[in-house]
Amino acid sequence: MFVGNVIGTVVATTKYETLQGVKLMLVQPLDDEMAPKGDPVVAVDSVGIGVGERAFCVLGKEAAMALDDSFAPVDVAIVGIVDAVTKG
Amino acid sequence: MLLARVTGTLVATQKHPAYAGHRILLVQPVTPELTAKGDAFYAVGHVQAGVGDLVLVAREGGSARIMLDAGETPIHAAVAGIVDMVDLT
């Protein structure tokens, strides 16, 4: 799992049926120092997050399990809104 | 599974119901010599591991969900144990 900043939204009118009604967000992954790392990814939202907030995300097959219908073509999902990450 | 050092904790009030009651730990993978290697990531803390502990982490959803006794939950990585020692002979 990783943390990223929500930097935008994605709208796709025509999409796979199990993705209907699902909110798509653009997420910039962050490293453990909260610096951007790698390229932005598109994630489905399961918690009602907004642009500018920090997302806790899950990768892989389990990402689809954040949706009501888990038989969905999803590989990144937002499963939390980060309040804080405390190190050390 | 990976050897990793717990380096932090994550707090999220608003989260998927599958995470209710679970601690979310920041873990840094380490080599058998215990030096940091690779990118840190987050894992659900099933056992009572805290910051500074050396842990075993399953970074694969099937194993994580078995440990947590969970069915279809969006959890991809989980701490499987606290390491007492690594013997390199």
Backbone of each chain as nested JSON, in Angstrom:
{
  "chains": [
    {"id": "A", "residues": [
      {"number": 1, "name": "MET", "atoms": {"N": [0.847, -1.195, 0.0], "CA": [0.0, 0.0, 0.0], "C": [0.888, 1.253, 0.0]}},
      {"number": 2, "name": "PHE", "atoms": {"N": [0.365, 2.355, -0.491], "CA": [1.172, 3.569, -0.574], "C": [0.294, 4.799, -0.334]}},
      {"number": 3, "name": "VAL", "atoms": {"N": [0.979, 5.93, -0.219], "CA": [0.3, 7.2, 0.019], "C": [0.564, 8.115, -1.172]}},
      {"number": 4, "name": "GLY", "atoms": {"N": [-0.432, 8.908, -1.543], "CA": [-0.245, 9.833, -2.65], "C": [-1.151, 11.047, -2.525]}},
      {"number": 5, "name": "ASN", "atoms": {"N": [-0.785, 12.096, -3.242], "CA": [-1.61, 13.302, -3.267], "C": [-2.63, 13.206, -4.398]}},
      {"number": 6, "name": "VAL", "atoms": {"N": [-3.878, 13.552, -4.098], "CA": [-4.898, 13.583, -5.145], "C": [-4.734, 14.892, -5.907]}},
      {"number": 7, "name": "ILE", "atoms": {"N": [-4.366, 14.792, -7.179], "CA": [-4.044, 15.995, -7.959], "C": [-5.082, 16.286, -9.031]}},
      {"number": 8, "name": "GLY", "atoms": {"N": [-6.083, 15.429, -9.165], "CA": [-7.092, 15.705, -10.183], "C": [-8.114, 14.591, -10.261]}},
      {"number": 9, "name": "THR", "atoms": {"N": [-9.053, 14.784, -11.164], "CA": [-10.075, 13.768, -11.383], "C": [-10.045, 13.352, -12.848]}},
      {"number": 10, "name": "VAL", "atoms": {"N": [-10.607, 12.184, -13.12], "CA": [-10.685, 11.693, -14.49], "C": [-12.146, 11.361, -14.771]}},
      {"number": 11, "name": "VAL", "atoms": {"N": [-12.639, 11.828, -15.901], "CA": [-14.005, 11.528, -16.309], "C": [-13.959, 10.646, -17.55]}},
      {"number": 12, "name": "ALA", "atoms": {"N": [-14.667, 9.516, -17.476], "CA": [-14.758, 8.629, -18.636], "C": [-16.219, 8.205, -18.749]}},
      {"number": 13, "name": "THR", "atoms": {"N": [-16.903, 8.758, -19.709], "CA": [-18.33, 8.456, -19.849], "C": [-18.524, 7.006, -20.284]}},
      {"number": 14, "name": "THR", "atoms": {"N": [-17.727, 6.598, -21.243], "CA": [-17.822, 5.226, -21.725], "C": [-16.781, 4.386, -21.005]}},
      {"number": 15, "name": "LYS", "atoms": {"N": [-17.238, 3.454, -20.189], "CA": [-16.292, 2.593, -19.5], "C": [-16.928, 1.244, -19.196]}},
      {"number": 16, "name": "TYR", "atoms": {"N": [-16.085, 0.316, -18.752], "CA": [-16.529, -1.04, -18.444], "C": [-17.672, -0.984, -17.437]}},
      {"number": 17, "name": "GLU", "atoms": {"N": [-18.639, -1.909, -17.567], "CA": [-19.888, -1.758, -16.806], "C": [-19.701, -1.759, -15.291]}},
      {"number": 18, "name": "THR", "atoms": {"N": [-18.73, -2.541, -14.779], "CA": [-18.561, -2.546, -13.321], "C": [-17.884, -1.273, -12.816]}},
      {"number": 19, "name": "LEU", "atoms": {"N": [-17.466, -0.407, -13.742], "CA": [-16.875, 0.872, -13.33], "C": [-17.896, 2.006, -13.378]}},
      {"number": 20, "name": "GLN", "atoms": {"N": [-19.132, 1.676, -13.759], "CA": [-20.164, 2.714, -13.806], "C": [-20.4, 3.261, -12.399]}},
      {"number": 21, "name": "GLY", "atoms": {"N": [-20.457, 4.59, -12.292], "CA": [-20.722, 5.217, -11.004], "C": [-19.51, 5.313, -10.101]}},
      {"number": 22, "name": "VAL", "atoms": {"N": [-18.38, 4.877, -10.591], "CA": [-17.164, 4.903, -9.779], "C": [-16.397, 6.186, -10.059]}},
      {"number": 23, "name": "LYS", "atoms": {"N": [-15.913, 6.827, -8.987], "CA": [-15.161, 8.064, -9.13], "C": [-13.688, 7.749, -9.375]}},
      {"number": 24, "name": "LEU", "atoms": {"N": [-13.121, 8.37, -10.399], "CA": [-11.721, 8.135, -10.757], "C": [-10.883, 9.361, -10.386]}},
      {"number": 25, "name": "MET", "atoms": {"N": [-9.797, 9.144, -9.676], "CA": [-8.945, 10.241, -9.22], "C": [-7.526, 10.039, -9.746]}},
      {"number": 26, "name": "LEU", "atoms": {"N": [-6.85, 11.156, -10.004], "CA": [-5.431, 11.115, -10.372], "C": [-4.62, 11.258, -9.087]}},
      {"number": 27, "name": "VAL", "atoms": {"N": [-3.731, 10.326, -8.865], "CA": [-2.953, 10.318, -7.618], "C": [-1.463, 10.339, -7.94]}},
      {"number": 28, "name": "GLN", "atoms": {"N": [-0.763, 11.281, -7.318], "CA": [0.698, 11.327, -7.422], "C": [1.293, 10.578, -6.226]}},
      {"number": 29, "name": "PRO", "atoms": {"N": [1.915, 9.408, -6.464], "CA": [2.499, 8.656, -5.344], "C": [3.611, 9.455, -4.653]}},
      {"number": 30, "name": "LEU", "atoms": {"N": [3.751, 9.211, -3.349], "CA": [4.767, 9.876, -2.531], "C": [5.657, 8.829, -1.877]}},
      {"number": 31, "name": "ASP", "atoms": {"N": [6.919, 9.218, -1.625], "CA": [7.798, 8.313, -0.879], "C": [7.592, 8.528, 0.623]}},
      {"number": 32, "name": "ASP", "atoms": {"N": [8.418, 7.866, 1.452], "CA": [8.176, 7.952, 2.9], "C": [8.58, 9.304, 3.483]}},
      {"number": 33, "name": "GLU", "atoms": {"N": [9.188, 10.173, 2.652], "CA": [9.464, 11.544, 3.094], "C": [8.405, 12.5, 2.532]}},
      {"number": 34, "name": "MET", "atoms": {"N": [7.377, 11.954, 1.932], "CA": [6.275, 12.711, 1.339], "C": [6.724, 13.55, 0.137]}},
      {"number": 35, "name": "ALA", "atoms": {"N": [7.743, 13.071, -0.555], "CA": [8.18, 13.697, -1.797], "C": [7.604, 12.884, -2.956]}},
      {"number": 36, "name": "PRO", "atoms": {"N": [7.192, 13.562, -4.052], "CA": [6.636, 12.843, -5.197], "C": [7.61, 11.782, -5.702]}},
      {"number": 37, "name": "LYS", "atoms": {"N": [7.066, 10.616, -6.04], "CA": [7.911, 9.542, -6.551], "C": [7.155, 8.804, -7.649]}},
      {"number": 38, "name": "GLY", "atoms": {"N": [7.744, 8.747, -8.826], "CA": [7.119, 8.036, -9.925], "C": [6.037, 8.861, -10.591]}},
      {"number": 39, "name": "ASP", "atoms": {"N": [5.318, 8.208, -11.481], "CA": [4.312, 8.886, -12.286], "C": [2.934, 8.793, -11.645]}},
      {"number": 40, "name": "PRO", "atoms": {"N": [2.085, 9.803, -11.895], "CA": [0.716, 9.744, -11.378], "C": [-0.036, 8.527, -11.926]}},
      {"number": 41, "name": "VAL", "atoms": {"N": [-0.968, 8.033, -11.111], "CA": [-1.784, 6.887, -11.507], "C": [-3.258, 7.256, -11.343]}},
      {"number": 42, "name": "VAL", "atoms": {"N": [-4.12, 6.517, -12.032], "CA": [-5.56, 6.71, -11.871], "C": [-6.067, 5.668, -10.874]}},
      {"number": 43, "name": "ALA", "atoms": {"N": [-6.777, 6.138, -9.847], "CA": [-7.266, 5.251, -8.79], "C": [-8.769, 5.413, -8.634]}},
      {"number": 44, "name": "VAL", "atoms": {"N": [-9.451, 4.33, -8.28], "CA": [-10.87, 4.446, -7.947], "C": [-10.983, 4.881, -6.488]}},
      {"number": 45, "name": "ASP", "atoms": {"N": [-12.03, 5.644, -6.202], "CA": [-12.199, 6.188, -4.855], "C": [-13.28, 5.41, -4.111]}},
      {"number": 46, "name": "SER", "atoms": {"N": [-12.968, 4.975, -2.871], "CA": [-13.985, 4.277, -2.07], "C": [-14.325, 5.038, -0.794]}},
      {"number": 47, "name": "VAL", "atoms": {"N": [-13.746, 6.236, -0.612], "CA": [-13.949, 6.938, 0.664], "C": [-14.462, 8.368, 0.514]}},
      {"number": 48, "name": "GLY", "atoms": {"N": [-14.677, 8.833, -0.722], "CA": [-15.171, 10.194, -0.918], "C": [-14.096, 11.248, -0.747]}},
      {"number": 49, "name": "ILE", "atoms": {"N": [-12.943, 10.992, -1.299], "CA": [-11.817, 11.932, -1.179], "C": [-11.956, 13.056, -2.2]}},
      {"number": 50, "name": "GLY", "atoms": {"N": [-11.264, 14.175, -1.941], "CA": [-11.296, 15.304, -2.866], "C": [-9.905, 15.693, -3.316]}},
      {"number": 51, "name": "VAL", "atoms": {"N": [-9.867, 16.523, -4.37], "CA": [-8.575, 16.998, -4.88], "C": [-7.885, 17.817, -3.784]}},
      {"number": 52, "name": "GLY", "atoms": {"N": [-6.587, 17.611, -3.621], "CA": [-5.813, 18.326, -2.61], "C": [-5.622, 17.523, -1.337]}},
      {"number": 53, "name": "GLU", "atoms": {"N": [-6.402, 16.447, -1.194], "CA": [-6.246, 15.614, 0.001], "C": [-5.2, 14.53, -0.261]}},
      {"number": 54, "name": "ARG", "atoms": {"N": [-4.772, 13.905, 0.839], "CA": [-3.738, 12.874, 0.732], "C": [-4.414, 11.505, 0.87]}},
      {"number": 55, "name": "ALA", "atoms": {"N": [-4.143, 10.634, -0.087], "CA": [-4.862, 9.359, -0.171], "C": [-3.995, 8.195, 0.296]}},
      {"number": 56, "name": "PHE", "atoms": {"N": [-4.623, 7.264, 1.001], "CA": [-4.003, 5.98, 1.319], "C": [-4.541, 4.992, 0.286]}},
      {"number": 57, "name": "CYS", "atoms": {"N": [-3.631, 4.368, -0.474], "CA": [-4.042, 3.58, -1.638], "C": [-3.584, 2.134, -1.534]}},
      {"number": 58, "name": "VAL", "atoms": {"N": [-4.348, 1.256, -2.162], "CA": [-3.982, -0.152, -2.232], "C": [-3.801, -0.538, -3.697]}},
      {"number": 59, "name": "LEU", "atoms": {"N": [-2.826, -1.412, -3.935], "CA": [-2.462, -1.84, -5.278], "C": [-2.901, -3.274, -5.544]}},
      {"number": 60, "name": "GLY", "atoms": {"N": [-3.002, -3.617, -6.807], "CA": [-3.182, -5.007, -7.2], "C": [-4.628, -5.463, -7.193]}},
      {"number": 61, "name": "LYS", "atoms": {"N": [-4.807, -6.766, -7.199], "CA": [-6.143, -7.348, -7.265], "C": [-7.03, -6.861, -6.125]}},
      {"number": 62, "name": "GLU", "atoms": {"N": [-6.423, -6.648, -4.965], "CA": [-7.193, -6.219, -3.793], "C": [-7.814, -4.841, -3.984]}},
      {"number": 63, "name": "ALA", "atoms": {"N": [-7.275, -4.055, -4.914], "CA": [-7.844, -2.73, -5.158], "C": [-9.305, -2.847, -5.585]}},
      {"number": 64, "name": "ALA", "atoms": {"N": [-9.6, -3.829, -6.42], "CA": [-10.979, -4.003, -6.892], "C": [-11.915, -4.348, -5.743]}},
      {"number": 65, "name": "MET", "atoms": {"N": [-11.37, -4.934, -4.678], "CA": [-12.205, -5.345, -3.547], "C": [-12.686, -4.153, -2.726]}},
      {"number": 66, "name": "ALA", "atoms": {"N": [-12.195, -2.965, -3.046], "CA": [-12.703, -1.76, -2.392], "C": [-14.069, -1.369, -2.955]}},
      {"number": 67, "name": "LEU", "atoms": {"N": [-14.418, -1.931, -4.107], "CA": [-15.693, -1.593, -4.749], "C": [-16.771, -2.598, -4.35]}},
      {"number": 68, "name": "ASP", "atoms": {"N": [-18.025, -2.177, -4.485], "CA": [-19.136, -3.074, -4.16], "C": [-19.093, -4.299, -5.066]}},
      {"number": 69, "name": "ASP", "atoms": {"N": [-18.846, -4.085, -6.346], "CA": [-18.685, -5.192, -7.285], "C": [-17.194, -5.358, -7.54]}},
      {"number": 70, "name": "SER", "atoms": {"N": [-16.596, -6.388, -6.92], "CA": [-15.141, -6.512, -6.983], "C": [-14.657, -7.126, -8.292]}},
      {"number": 71, "name": "PHE", "atoms": {"N": [-15.596, -7.533, -9.154], "CA": [-15.176, -8.057, -10.461], "C": [-15.033, -6.88, -11.409]}},
      {"number": 72, "name": "ALA", "atoms": {"N": [-14.042, -6.042, -11.108], "CA": [-13.859, -4.813, -11.863], "C": [-12.401, -4.683, -12.287]}},
      {"number": 73, "name": "PRO", "atoms": {"N": [-12.182, -4.091, -13.446], "CA": [-10.815, -3.918, -13.933], "C": [-10.131, -2.737, -13.246]}},
      {"number": 74, "name": "VAL", "atoms": {"N": [-9.682, -2.974, -12.032], "CA": [-9.107, -1.922, -11.196], "C": [-7.808, -2.434, -10.589]}},
      {"number": 75, "name": "ASP", "atoms": {"N": [-6.756, -1.614, -10.599], "CA": [-5.516, -2.036, -9.939], "C": [-4.981, -1.04, -8.917]}},
      {"number": 76, "name": "VAL", "atoms": {"N": [-5.658, 0.101, -8.767], "CA": [-5.316, 1.025, -7.687], "C": [-6.615, 1.569, -7.11]}},
      {"number": 77, "name": "ALA", "atoms": {"N": [-6.742, 1.54, -5.777], "CA": [-7.938, 2.078, -5.136], "C": [-7.532, 2.935, -3.951]}},
      {"number": 78, "name": "ILE", "atoms": {"N": [-8.308, 3.999, -3.733], "CA": [-8.114, 4.846, -2.554], "C": [-8.986, 4.268, -1.442]}},
      {"number": 79, "name": "VAL", "atoms": {"N": [-8.34, 3.89, -0.317], "CA": [-9.074, 3.247, 0.78], "C": [-8.987, 4.044, 2.081]}},
      {"number": 80, "name": "GLY", "atoms": {"N": [-8.385, 5.228, 2.028], "CA": [-8.35, 6.047, 3.235], "C": [-7.916, 7.466, 2.92]}},
      {"number": 81, "name": "ILE", "atoms": {"N": [-8.334, 8.397, 3.787], "CA": [-7.853, 9.775, 3.704], "C": [-6.857, 9.955, 4.836]}},
      {"number": 82, "name": "VAL", "atoms": {"N": [-5.617, 10.277, 4.47], "CA": [-4.531, 10.311, 5.456], "C": [-4.657, 11.545, 6.351]}},
      {"number": 83, "name": "ASP", "atoms": {"N": [-4.725, 11.329, 7.658], "CA": [-4.642, 12.434, 8.622], "C": [-3.184, 12.766, 8.896]}},
      {"number": 84, "name": "ALA", "atoms": {"N": [-2.386, 11.734, 9.129], "CA": [-0.982, 11.945, 9.467], "C": [-0.193, 10.681, 9.275]}},
      {"number": 85, "name": "VAL", "atoms": {"N": [1.072, 10.833, 8.903], "CA": [2.036, 9.741, 8.932], "C": [3.131, 10.162, 9.9]}},
      {"number": 86, "name": "THR", "atoms": {"N": [3.317, 9.366, 10.939], "CA": [4.315, 9.69, 11.958], "C": [5.495, 8.754, 11.798]}},
      {"number": 87, "name": "LYS", "atoms": {"N": [6.676, 9.329, 11.69], "CA": [7.879, 8.499, 11.543], "C": [8.699, 8.529, 12.822]}},
      {"number": 88, "name": "GLY", "atoms": {"N": [9.422, 7.424, 13.03], "CA": [10.378, 7.348, 14.125], "C": [9.766, 7.143, 15.486]}}
    ]},
    {"id": "B", "residues": [
      {"number": 1, "name": "MET", "atoms": {"N": [7.905, -13.578, 1.452], "CA": [7.787, -12.553, 2.5], "C": [9.068, -11.748, 2.578]}},
      {"number": 2, "name": "LEU", "atoms": {"N": [8.959, -10.583, 3.177], "CA": [10.083, -9.653, 3.258], "C": [10.481, -9.421, 4.704]}},
      {"number": 3, "name": "LEU", "atoms": {"N": [11.771, -9.155, 4.908], "CA": [12.243, -8.62, 6.178], "C": [12.122, -7.115, 6.08]}},
      {"number": 4, "name": "ALA", "atoms": {"N": [11.553, -6.484, 7.1], "CA": [11.396, -5.032, 7.049], "C": [11.464, -4.442, 8.444]}},
      {"number": 5, "name": "ARG", "atoms": {"N": [11.8, -3.166, 8.479], "CA": [11.841, -2.422, 9.733], "C": [10.626, -1.508, 9.786]}},
      {"number": 6, "name": "VAL", "atoms": {"N": [9.92, -1.508, 10.898], "CA": [8.791, -0.582, 11.049], "C": [9.352, 0.809, 11.318]}},
      {"number": 7, "name": "THR", "atoms": {"N": [9.016, 1.77, 10.441], "CA": [9.592, 3.11, 10.583], "C": [8.547, 4.173, 10.899]}},
      {"number": 8, "name": "GLY", "atoms": {"N": [7.271, 3.81, 10.882], "CA": [6.269, 4.825, 11.171], "C": [4.867, 4.254, 11.204]}},
      {"number": 9, "name": "THR", "atoms": {"N": [3.921, 5.139, 11.467], "CA": [2.514, 4.736, 11.504], "C": [1.691, 5.738, 10.71]}},
      {"number": 10, "name": "LEU", "atoms": {"N": [0.567, 5.253, 10.193], "CA": [-0.329, 6.112, 9.416], "C": [-1.678, 6.167, 10.112]}},
      {"number": 11, "name": "VAL", "atoms": {"N": [-2.225, 7.379, 10.209], "CA": [-3.546, 7.556, 10.793], "C": [-4.495, 8.067, 9.715]}},
      {"number": 12, "name": "ALA", "atoms": {"N": [-5.619, 7.394, 9.573], "CA": [-6.655, 7.82, 8.628], "C": [-8.0, 7.606, 9.308]}},
      {"number": 13, "name": "THR", "atoms": {"N": [-8.662, 8.698, 9.657], "CA": [-9.96, 8.574, 10.328], "C": [-10.993, 8.021, 9.358]}},
      {"number": 14, "name": "GLN", "atoms": {"N": [-10.972, 8.58, 8.157], "CA": [-11.939, 8.157, 7.15], "C": [-11.279, 7.096, 6.281]}},
      {"number": 15, "name": "LYS", "atoms": {"N": [-11.746, 5.865, 6.407], "CA": [-11.122, 4.795, 5.642], "C": [-12.135, 3.708, 5.311]}},
      {"number": 16, "name": "HIS", "atoms": {"N": [-11.739, 2.824, 4.42], "CA": [-12.599, 1.718, 4.03], "C": [-12.91, 0.87, 5.272]}},
      {"number": 17, "name": "PRO", "atoms": {"N": [-14.149, 0.383, 5.404], "CA": [-14.528, -0.379, 6.604], "C": [-13.604, -1.567, 6.877]}},
      {"number": 18, "name": "ALA", "atoms": {"N": [-12.966, -2.11, 5.858], "CA": [-12.079, -3.261, 6.05], "C": [-10.902, -2.932, 6.955]}},
      {"number": 19, "name": "TYR", "atoms": {"N": [-10.574, -1.641, 7.075], "CA": [-9.415, -1.231, 7.88], "C": [-9.783, -0.902, 9.323]}},
      {"number": 20, "name": "ALA", "atoms": {"N": [-11.06, -0.978, 9.649], "CA": [-11.484, -0.637, 11.007], "C": [-10.78, -1.551, 12.011]}},
      {"number": 21, "name": "GLY", "atoms": {"N": [-10.176, -0.952, 13.014], "CA": [-9.519, -1.735, 14.056], "C": [-8.128, -2.206, 13.707]}},
      {"number": 22, "name": "HIS", "atoms": {"N": [-7.659, -1.894, 12.52], "CA": [-6.314, -2.311, 12.122], "C": [-5.353, -1.131, 12.186]}},
      {"number": 23, "name": "ARG", "atoms": {"N": [-4.123, -1.405, 12.619], "CA": [-3.079, -0.384, 12.582], "C": [-2.415, -0.43, 11.215]}},
      {"number": 24, "name": "ILE", "atoms": {"N": [-2.057, 0.737, 10.709], "CA": [-1.367, 0.808, 9.426], "C": [0.075, 1.27, 9.702]}},
      {"number": 25, "name": "LEU", "atoms": {"N": [1.023, 0.436, 9.32], "CA": [2.426, 0.691, 9.621], "C": [3.199, 1.027, 8.346]}},
      {"number": 26, "name": "LEU", "atoms": {"N": [4.146, 1.949, 8.478], "CA": [5.097, 2.233, 7.403], "C": [6.28, 1.293, 7.618]}},
      {"number": 27, "name": "VAL", "atoms": {"N": [6.608, 0.507, 6.605], "CA": [7.701, -0.458, 6.753], "C": [8.745, -0.25, 5.657]}},
      {"number": 28, "name": "GLN", "atoms": {"N": [10.001, -0.366, 6.056], "CA": [11.129, -0.212, 5.132], "C": [11.793, -1.58, 4.948]}},
      {"number": 29, "name": "PRO", "atoms": {"N": [11.741, -2.159, 3.746], "CA": [12.414, -3.444, 3.519], "C": [13.909, -3.344, 3.819]}},
      {"number": 30, "name": "VAL", "atoms": {"N": [14.467, -4.426, 4.369], "CA": [15.897, -4.462, 4.683], "C": [16.505, -5.745, 4.123]}},
      {"number": 31, "name": "THR", "atoms": {"N": [17.837, -5.716, 3.961], "CA": [18.572, -6.903, 3.534], "C": [18.742, -7.824, 4.742]}},
      {"number": 32, "name": "PRO", "atoms": {"N": [19.215, -9.073, 4.543], "CA": [19.487, -9.947, 5.69], "C": [20.514, -9.335, 6.648]}},
      {"number": 33, "name": "GLU", "atoms": {"N": [21.349, -8.416, 6.143], "CA": [22.302, -7.715, 7.018], "C": [21.638, -6.519, 7.703]}},
      {"number": 34, "name": "LEU", "atoms": {"N": [20.357, -6.327, 7.446], "CA": [19.534, -5.314, 8.096], "C": [19.819, -3.883, 7.643]}},
      {"number": 35, "name": "THR", "atoms": {"N": [20.315, -3.734, 6.417], "CA": [20.419, -2.382, 5.872], "C": [19.219, -2.144, 4.953]}},
      {"number": 36, "name": "ALA", "atoms": {"N": [18.748, -0.917, 4.967], "CA": [17.559, -0.576, 4.182], "C": [17.807, -0.797, 2.701]}},
      {"number": 37, "name": "LYS", "atoms": {"N": [16.818, -1.372, 2.03], "CA": [16.932, -1.577, 0.594], "C": [15.551, -1.511, -0.04]}},
      {"number": 38, "name": "GLY", "atoms": {"N": [15.428, -0.711, -1.066], "CA": [14.149, -0.594, -1.758], "C": [13.251, 0.454, -1.12]}},
      {"number": 39, "name": "ASP", "atoms": {"N": [12.045, 0.559, -1.649], "CA": [11.125, 1.61, -1.23], "C": [10.276, 1.169, -0.049]}},
      {"number": 40, "name": "ALA", "atoms": {"N": [10.058, 2.103, 0.863], "CA": [9.162, 1.842, 1.992], "C": [7.724, 1.753, 1.488]}},
      {"number": 41, "name": "PHE", "atoms": {"N": [6.895, 1.008, 2.202], "CA": [5.48, 0.916, 1.852], "C": [4.667, 0.72, 3.132]}},
      {"number": 42, "name": "TYR", "atoms": {"N": [3.365, 0.609, 2.995], "CA": [2.491, 0.513, 4.16], "C": [1.91, -0.887, 4.245]}},
      {"number": 43, "name": "ALA", "atoms": {"N": [1.795, -1.38, 5.476], "CA": [1.238, -2.711, 5.699], "C": [0.343, -2.678, 6.92]}},
      {"number": 44, "name": "VAL", "atoms": {"N": [-0.672, -3.534, 6.919], "CA": [-1.548, -3.634, 8.079], "C": [-0.811, -4.409, 9.169]}},
      {"number": 45, "name": "GLY", "atoms": {"N": [-0.843, -3.872, 10.394], "CA": [-0.143, -4.512, 11.509], "C": [-1.046, -5.478, 12.233]}},
      {"number": 46, "name": "HIS", "atoms": {"N": [-0.948, -6.74, 11.88], "CA": [-1.795, -7.751, 12.502], "C": [-1.273, -8.095, 13.888]}},
      {"number": 47, "name": "VAL", "atoms": {"N": [0.02, -8.373, 13.975], "CA": [0.631, -8.639, 15.28], "C": [1.009, -7.301, 15.914]}},
      {"number": 48, "name": "GLN", "atoms": {"N": [1.37, -7.345, 17.192], "CA": [1.604, -6.092, 17.922], "C": [2.991, -5.523, 17.645]}},
      {"number": 49, "name": "ALA", "atoms": {"N": [3.27, -5.198, 16.426], "CA": [4.564, -4.626, 16.075], "C": [4.508, -3.11, 16.211]}},
      {"number": 50, "name": "GLY", "atoms": {"N": [5.636, -2.529, 16.632], "CA": [5.702, -1.084, 16.767], "C": [6.919, -0.533, 16.047]}},
      {"number": 51, "name": "VAL", "atoms": {"N": [7.049, 0.796, 16.076], "CA": [8.163, 1.46, 15.408], "C": [9.489, 0.94, 15.963]}},
      {"number": 52, "name": "GLY", "atoms": {"N": [10.396, 0.602, 15.049], "CA": [11.707, 0.089, 15.434], "C": [11.793, -1.42, 15.349]}},
      {"number": 53, "name": "ASP", "atoms": {"N": [10.666, -2.096, 15.34], "CA": [10.684, -3.564, 15.291], "C": [11.08, -4.064, 13.898]}},
      {"number": 54, "name": "LEU", "atoms": {"N": [11.761, -5.209, 13.904], "CA": [12.054, -5.913, 12.662], "C": [10.916, -6.912, 12.452]}},
      {"number": 55, "name": "VAL", "atoms": {"N": [10.313, -6.887, 11.278], "CA": [9.113, -7.702, 11.065], "C": [9.2, -8.501, 9.758]}},
      {"number": 56, "name": "LEU", "atoms": {"N": [8.335, -9.498, 9.7], "CA": [8.114, -10.251, 8.472], "C": [6.864, -9.679, 7.831]}},
      {"number": 57, "name": "VAL", "atoms": {"N": [6.949, -9.334, 6.561], "CA": [5.797, -8.726, 5.894], "C": [5.441, -9.524, 4.646]}},
      {"number": 58, "name": "ALA", "atoms": {"N": [4.178, -9.841, 4.522], "CA": [3.678, -10.458, 3.292], "C": [3.166, -9.339, 2.408]}},
      {"number": 59, "name": "ARG", "atoms": {"N": [3.808, -9.169, 1.257], "CA": [3.38, -8.113, 0.337], "C": [2.669, -8.767, -0.835]}},
      {"number": 60, "name": "GLU", "atoms": {"N": [1.566, -9.349, -0.527], "CA": [0.798, -10.063, -1.549], "C": [-0.587, -10.269, -0.962]}},
      {"number": 61, "name": "GLY", "atoms": {"N": [-1.581, -9.88, -1.689], "CA": [-2.92, -9.802, -1.118], "C": [-3.478, -11.085, -0.555]}},
      {"number": 62, "name": "GLY", "atoms": {"N": [-3.262, -12.208, -1.245], "CA": [-3.835, -13.473, -0.791], "C": [-3.355, -13.822, 0.607]}},
      {"number": 63, "name": "SER", "atoms": {"N": [-2.046, -13.722, 0.83], "CA": [-1.477, -14.031, 2.143], "C": [-1.978, -13.051, 3.196]}},
      {"number": 64, "name": "ALA", "atoms": {"N": [-2.012, -11.787, 2.835], "CA": [-2.451, -10.766, 3.78], "C": [-3.879, -11.036, 4.223]}},
      {"number": 65, "name": "ARG", "atoms": {"N": [-4.731, -11.416, 3.282], "CA": [-6.142, -11.62, 3.62], "C": [-6.338, -12.896, 4.427]}},
      {"number": 66, "name": "ILE", "atoms": {"N": [-5.497, -13.911, 4.204], "CA": [-5.574, -15.125, 5.017], "C": [-5.208, -14.787, 6.461]}},
      {"number": 67, "name": "MET", "atoms": {"N": [-4.125, -14.025, 6.636], "CA": [-3.684, -13.656, 7.99], "C": [-4.745, -12.889, 8.739]}},
      {"number": 68, "name": "LEU", "atoms": {"N": [-5.42, -12.02, 8.033], "CA": [-6.413, -11.163, 8.677], "C": [-7.767, -11.86, 8.752]}},
      {"number": 69, "name": "ASP", "atoms": {"N": [-7.813, -13.093, 8.257], "CA": [-9.052, -13.86, 8.248], "C": [-10.153, -13.061, 7.545]}},
      {"number": 70, "name": "ALA", "atoms": {"N": [-9.766, -12.449, 6.452], "CA": [-10.692, -11.571, 5.757], "C": [-11.007, -12.133, 4.372]}},
      {"number": 71, "name": "GLY", "atoms": {"N": [-12.188, -11.87, 3.917], "CA": [-12.574, -12.338, 2.589], "C": [-12.159, -11.331, 1.538]}},
      {"number": 72, "name": "GLU", "atoms": {"N": [-13.129, -10.727, 0.911], "CA": [-12.829, -9.762, -0.14], "C": [-12.565, -8.39, 0.461]}},
      {"number": 73, "name": "THR", "atoms": {"N": [-11.34, -8.168, 0.925], "CA": [-11.014, -6.875, 1.501], "C": [-9.839, -6.252, 0.755]}},
      {"number": 74, "name": "PRO", "atoms": {"N": [-9.877, -4.931, 0.623], "CA": [-8.812, -4.253, -0.132], "C": [-7.555, -4.044, 0.699]}},
      {"number": 75, "name": "ILE", "atoms": {"N": [-6.949, -5.127, 1.136], "CA": [-5.701, -5.071, 1.901], "C": [-4.677, -5.908, 1.161]}},
      {"number": 76, "name": "HIS", "atoms": {"N": [-3.517, -5.313, 0.877], "CA": [-2.54, -5.951, 0.0], "C": [-1.276, -6.385, 0.721]}},
      {"number": 77, "name": "ALA", "atoms": {"N": [-1.021, -5.812, 1.894], "CA": [0.213, -6.144, 2.614], "C": [-0.081, -6.19, 4.102]}},
      {"number": 78, "name": "ALA", "atoms": {"N": [0.523, -7.172, 4.793], "CA": [0.278, -7.294, 6.232], "C": [1.516, -7.847, 6.921]}},
      {"number": 79, "name": "VAL", "atoms": {"N": [1.687, -7.435, 8.179], "CA": [2.801, -7.922, 8.985], "C": [2.451, -9.32, 9.49]}},
      {"number": 80, "name": "ALA", "atoms": {"N": [3.376, -10.267, 9.258], "CA": [3.106, -11.66, 9.614], "C": [3.781, -12.06, 10.922]}},
      {"number": 81, "name": "GLY", "atoms": {"N": [4.788, -11.314, 11.357], "CA": [5.464, -11.686, 12.592], "C": [6.532, -10.685, 12.969]}},
      {"number": 82, "name": "ILE", "atoms": {"N": [6.956, -10.757, 14.231], "CA": [8.051, -9.913, 14.709], "C": [9.294, -10.794, 14.769]}},
      {"number": 83, "name": "VAL", "atoms": {"N": [10.365, -10.343, 14.114], "CA": [11.577, -11.149, 14.008], "C": [12.41, -11.005, 15.283]}},
      {"number": 84, "name": "ASP", "atoms": {"N": [12.783, -12.148, 15.88], "CA": [13.651, -12.117, 17.06], "C": [15.111, -11.996, 16.634]}},
      {"number": 85, "name": "MET", "atoms": {"N": [15.505, -12.807, 15.651], "CA": [16.889, -12.719, 15.192], "C": [17.004, -13.291, 13.793]}},
      {"number": 86, "name": "VAL", "atoms": {"N": [18.025, -12.848, 13.082], "CA": [18.371, -13.402, 11.778], "C": [19.764, -13.982, 11.913]}},
      {"number": 87, "name": "ASP", "atoms": {"N": [19.902, -15.277, 11.642], "CA": [21.191, -15.952, 11.792], "C": [21.765, -16.212, 10.405]}},
      {"number": 88, "name": "LEU", "atoms": {"N": [22.812, -15.506, 10.055], "CA": [23.469, -15.679, 8.761], "C": [24.752, -16.475, 8.977]}},
      {"number": 89, "name": "THR", "atoms": {"N": [24.706, -17.771, 8.691], "CA": [25.926, -18.559, 8.905], "C": [26.454, -19.093, 7.582]}}
    ]}
  ]
}
